[in-house]
Amino acid sequence: MNVYSILKARFLINEDATKNWRFIVFLIGLAIIMIANTQSYERKVFKIVALNNEVKELRSEFVDRRSELMQLKMESTVSEKMLMRGIVPSPVPPQKIKVKKPEEKGFFARLWQ
């Protein structure tokens, strides 16, 4: 087979051309599958990038909200807000009350009572 017969595409019209046509159709099908696979892969990559960006935004928003909450929980902030309502902190510090659990007696100690 020389270059001239390939350029004239004689391999497509010869008597054994059906074998060549089947191979060409197979290659075209393979190419279509590869193109579809590549597009699906790229679509997934773009979705992953978008989700990563969303995660970064949500994480920064979480950090902002947490620092804002810590600011609101501070004693000075709470006392300022309560001053507006007329509630002032007590001048006497609170005392801790400890409740002692009664000592549990054993079986024999209860028996001899």
Contacts in CASP RR format, 6 or more apart in sequence:
PFRMAT RR
TARGET T0000
AUTHOR 0000-0000-0000
METHOD contacts of the structure
MODEL  1
MNVYSILKARFLINEDATKNWRFIVFLIGLAIIMIANTQSYERKVFKIVA
LNNEVKELRSEFVDRRSELMQLKMESTVSEKMLMRGIVPSPVPPQKIKVK
KPEEKGFFARLWQ
1 11 0 8 1.000
5 11 0 8 1.000
11 17 0 8 1.000
11 20 0 8 1.000
12 20 0 8 1.000
12 21 0 8 1.000
14 20 0 8 1.000
71 77 0 8 1.000
72 78 0 8 1.000
79 88 0 8 1.000
79 89 0 8 1.000
82 88 0 8 1.000
82 89 0 8 1.000
105 113 0 8 1.000
END
